[in-house]
Amino acid sequence: MLNPNGYQAKRSQYVQDAVLSATPAGLLTMLYDRLLLDLARAGAAQESADWAVASENLLHAQDIVAELMSSLRTDVWDGAAGLLSIYTYVRQTLVGANVGRDRTKTAECADILEPLRLAWHEAARTGAPAAPAMAAATATGAPRSLGVLGVG
């Protein structure tokens, strides 16, 4: 049986291997999954007034949104501008949720991001362009020549 440190080391290696071997679609869905997990953890911490844990999770969520923003190819996908504005709004709202210790802003971000998470997962699962689901989310169009999820 592994001691707690041995288990943690094995888990960390497994996660690192999964990330390093993931496709772009897999990485995107992993980011969304972790983002929503961070928001759930932050919301629970805000409910119990555990501000340090809430802040840690909100800051990590902001980092993920920043990564999503930086990987978005606005030059090759008509829907990217709409998605970028969603990310910008969410990032600003997360800052407000953290600074203002505002659980409703955290929940608002989760409500905005969950349909996007589901759309990306569906696109990755089916191998189909994410255009139909993302068009509804971004209200601006479909990916072109970027692979399954509009990322390259």
JOSUL-V71462 format. One record per backbone hydrogen bond with DSSP energy under -1.0 kcal/mol. NH is the residue of the N-H (numbers start at 0). CO is the residue of the C=O. E is the energy in kcal/mol with one decimal. If there is no record, write none. Layout:
{{NH	CO	E} {NH	CO	E}}
This chain:
{{6	2	-2.6} {7	3	-2.3} {8	4	-2.2} {9	5	-2.3} {10	6	-2.7} {11	7	-2.6} {12	8	-2.2} {13	9	-2.4} {14	10	-2.6} {15	11	-2.5} {16	12	-2.6} {17	13	-2.4} {18	14	-2.4} {19	15	-2.5} {20	16	-1.7} {26	22	-2.8} {27	23	-2.3} {28	24	-2.2} {29	25	-2.3} {30	26	-2.6} {31	27	-2.3} {32	28	-2.5} {33	29	-2.6} {34	30	-2.6} {35	31	-2.5} {36	32	-2.0} {37	33	-3.0} {38	34	-2.1} {39	35	-2.2} {40	36	-2.7} {41	37	-2.7} {42	38	-2.7} {43	39	-2.3} {44	40	-2.4} {45	41	-2.8} {46	42	-2.3} {47	43	-1.6} {48	45	-1.3} {49	44	-3.1} {50	48	-1.3} {53	49	-2.3} {54	50	-2.6} {55	51	-2.3} {56	52	-2.2} {57	53	-2.5} {58	54	-2.8} {59	55	-1.8} {60	56	-2.4} {61	57	-2.3} {62	58	-2.0} {63	59	-2.1} {64	60	-2.5} {65	61	-2.4} {66	62	-2.1} {67	63	-2.7} {68	64	-2.6} {69	65	-2.4} {70	66	-1.6} {73	71	-1.3} {75	72	-1.1} {79	76	-1.6} {82	78	-2.0} {83	79	-3.0} {84	80	-1.9} {85	81	-1.6} {86	82	-2.6} {87	83	-2.6} {88	84	-2.2} {89	85	-2.8} {90	86	-2.8} {91	87	-2.3} {92	88	-2.5} {93	89	-2.6} {94	90	-1.8} {95	91	-2.0} {96	92	-2.5} {97	93	-2.0} {98	94	-3.0} {99	95	-2.5} {101	96	-1.6} {105	101	-1.4} {106	102	-2.4} {107	103	-2.2} {108	104	-2.1} {109	105	-2.0} {110	106	-2.5} {111	107	-1.9} {112	108	-2.5} {113	109	-2.4} {116	112	-2.7} {117	113	-2.4} {118	114	-2.1} {119	115	-2.6} {120	116	-2.3} {121	117	-2.4} {122	118	-2.4} {123	119	-2.5} {124	120	-2.6} {125	121	-2.5} {126	122	-1.8} {129	147	-1.1} {133	129	-3.1} {134	130	-3.0} {135	131	-1.3} {136	132	-1.5} {137	133	-3.3} {138	134	-2.5}}
